């Protein structure tokens, strides 16, 4: 049995999958039939916020006291990473930490490509990839990375 200190992990992972699907649906036709950028800010920022919260579970930030050398026990507000221990004693904490880190990396990639201004891109005429495909594939790959890793962690968590 896997136990979590945070009850929001499963709903947050499900929400990530929903938000990526919403963002992907808004991308339909972008840079193909219309050059008007779809408004994805709500979805992208919500995904980033949720991914930050999930990463904090498995890899908490250091407090000011910890940065200056105080032990966690004596530093107010310190958090310990969530441990994921199966019944057989195997520790899956690092596996979870890696997967949630990939979720955050995916959303950062999607935001990076979403912020690229189409008009300011300069490609060689003989480039194998057009500006439209470059931007769209970057956004879609980032969102897909979020979705796949969120589903992976969700499936692993729900099995237990």
Phi, psi and omega per residue, in radians:
X1 nan 2.265 3.099
X2 -1.683 2.264 3.132
X3 -2.028 2.501 -3.116
X4 -2.163 2.564 3.044
X5 -1.365 -0.277 -3.048
X6 -2.013 2.108 3.137
X7 -1.366 -0.194 -3.052
X8 -1.534 -0.014 -3.043
X9 -1.053 -0.917 -3.114
X10 -1.103 -0.847 3.096
X11 -1.069 -0.628 3.121
X12 -1.138 -0.744 3.128
X13 -1.133 -0.721 3.098
X14 -1.110 -0.688 3.135
X15 -1.130 -0.662 3.092
X16 -1.053 -0.764 3.134
X17 -1.102 -0.779 3.123
X18 -1.059 -0.795 -3.107
X19 -1.140 -0.662 3.106
X20 -1.154 -0.667 3.103
X21 -1.151 -0.672 3.088
X22 -1.109 -0.779 -3.134
X23 -1.129 -0.734 3.127
X24 -1.090 -0.658 3.139
X25 -1.186 -0.577 3.106
X26 -1.241 -0.374 -3.133
X27 -1.380 -0.227 -3.106
X28 -1.028 2.187 3.113
X29 1.547 -0.244 -3.131
X30 -1.162 2.268 -3.109
X31 1.131 0.204 3.031
X32 -2.009 -1.044 3.122
X33 -1.812 -0.374 3.126
X34 -2.475 2.560 3.094
X35 -1.794 0.109 3.094
X36 -1.361 2.124 -3.079
X37 -1.171 2.207 3.098
X38 -1.210 2.616 -3.137
X39 -1.447 1.737 3.138
X40 -1.881 0.084 -3.026
X41 -0.998 -0.744 -3.114
X42 -1.061 -0.845 -3.121
X43 -1.134 -0.817 -3.090
X44 -1.123 -0.764 -3.124
X45 -1.230 -0.606 3.100
X46 -1.180 -0.731 3.087
X47 -1.083 -0.748 3.124
X48 -1.088 -0.761 3.136
X49 -1.090 -0.818 -3.136
X50 -1.131 -0.734 -3.138
X51 -1.129 -0.640 3.058
X52 -1.063 -0.766 3.133
X53 -1.103 -0.707 -3.138
X54 -1.211 -0.714 3.106
X55 -1.069 -0.674 3.118
X56 -1.060 -0.514 3.101
X57 -1.098 -0.786 -3.016
X58 -1.699 -0.295 -3.142
X59 -2.550 1.287 -3.055
X60 -1.154 2.558 3.090
X61 -1.216 2.657 3.093
X62 -1.367 2.516 3.045
X63 -1.440 2.956 3.131
X64 -1.024 -0.737 3.123
X65 -1.042 -0.737 3.140
X66 -1.156 -0.656 3.125
X67 -1.064 -0.635 -3.126
X68 -1.631 0.257 2.948
X69 1.799 -0.035 3.103
X70 -1.256 2.501 3.059
X71 -1.169 2.692 3.137
X72 -0.926 -0.716 -3.078
X73 -1.088 -0.430 -3.088
X74 -1.912 0.150 -3.122
X75 -1.948 2.021 -3.095
X76 -1.055 2.354 3.095
X77 1.476 0.057 3.134
X78 -1.171 2.549 3.110
X79 -2.169 2.546 3.055
X80 -1.744 2.546 3.130
X81 -1.123 2.573 3.081
X82 -1.205 2.324 3.086
X83 -1.725 2.326 3.109
X84 -1.978 1.745 -3.085
X85 -2.021 2.177 3.080
X86 -1.413 2.935 -3.097
X87 -1.018 -0.545 -3.136
X88 -1.401 0.023 3.089
X89 1.643 -0.044 3.141
X90 -1.271 2.375 -3.130
X91 -1.711 2.013 -3.136
X92 -1.795 0.253 -3.074
X93 -1.036 -0.772 -3.120
X94 -1.180 -0.620 3.081
X95 -1.059 -0.832 3.116
X96 -1.099 -0.746 3.136
X97 -1.025 -0.743 3.129
X98 -1.119 -0.791 -3.090
X99 -1.164 -0.745 3.138
X100 -1.235 -0.500 3.026
X101 -1.134 -0.633 3.093
X102 -1.213 -0.541 3.058
X103 -1.082 -0.829 -3.133
X104 -1.145 -0.677 3.094
X105 -1.084 -0.650 3.120
X106 -1.139 -0.766 -3.121
X107 -1.216 -0.598 3.083
X108 -1.122 -0.662 3.097
X109 -1.139 -0.792 -3.135
X110 -1.064 -0.748 3.128
X111 -1.129 -0.727 3.131
X112 -0.994 -0.865 -3.114
X113 -1.259 -0.554 3.114
X114 -1.137 -0.589 -3.104
X115 -1.393 -0.189 3.126
X116 -1.171 2.284 3.112
X117 -1.532 2.090 -3.073
X118 -0.946 -0.786 -3.059
X119 -1.157 -0.404 -3.073
X120 -1.643 -0.042 3.104
X121 -1.363 2.392 3.083
X122 -2.135 2.008 3.105
X123 -2.035 2.619 2.995
X124 -1.179 2.609 -3.123
X125 -1.147 -0.461 -3.130
X126 -1.667 0.258 3.106
X127 -1.137 2.487 -3.093
X128 -1.301 -0.291 -3.109
X129 -2.149 2.272 3.118
X130 -1.398 2.899 -3.138
X131 -1.042 -0.703 -3.120
X132 -1.077 -0.846 -3.118
X133 -1.161 -0.623 3.121
X134 -1.054 -0.857 -3.117
X135 -1.200 -0.864 -3.098
X136 -1.086 -0.762 -3.126
X137 -1.154 -0.611 3.096
X138 -1.124 -0.800 3.134
X139 -1.138 -0.854 -3.094
X140 -1.135 -0.677 3.106
X141 -1.114 -0.721 3.109
X142 -1.110 -0.800 3.122
X143 -1.135 -0.675 3.114
X144 -1.121 -0.675 3.102
X145 -1.082 -0.768 3.098
X146 -1.034 -0.858 -3.062
X147 -1.106 -0.816 -3.092
X148 -1.130 -0.797 -3.119
X149 -1.240 -0.607 3.080
X150 -1.127 -0.735 3.099
X151 -1.138 -0.664 3.129
X152 -1.097 -0.847 3.141
X153 -1.151 -0.694 3.127
X154 -1.062 -0.837 3.128
X155 -1.083 -0.752 3.137
X156 -1.125 -0.666 -3.096
X157 -1.288 -0.728 -3.107
X158 -1.207 -0.491 3.115
X159 -1.080 -0.605 -3.083
X160 -1.445 nan nan
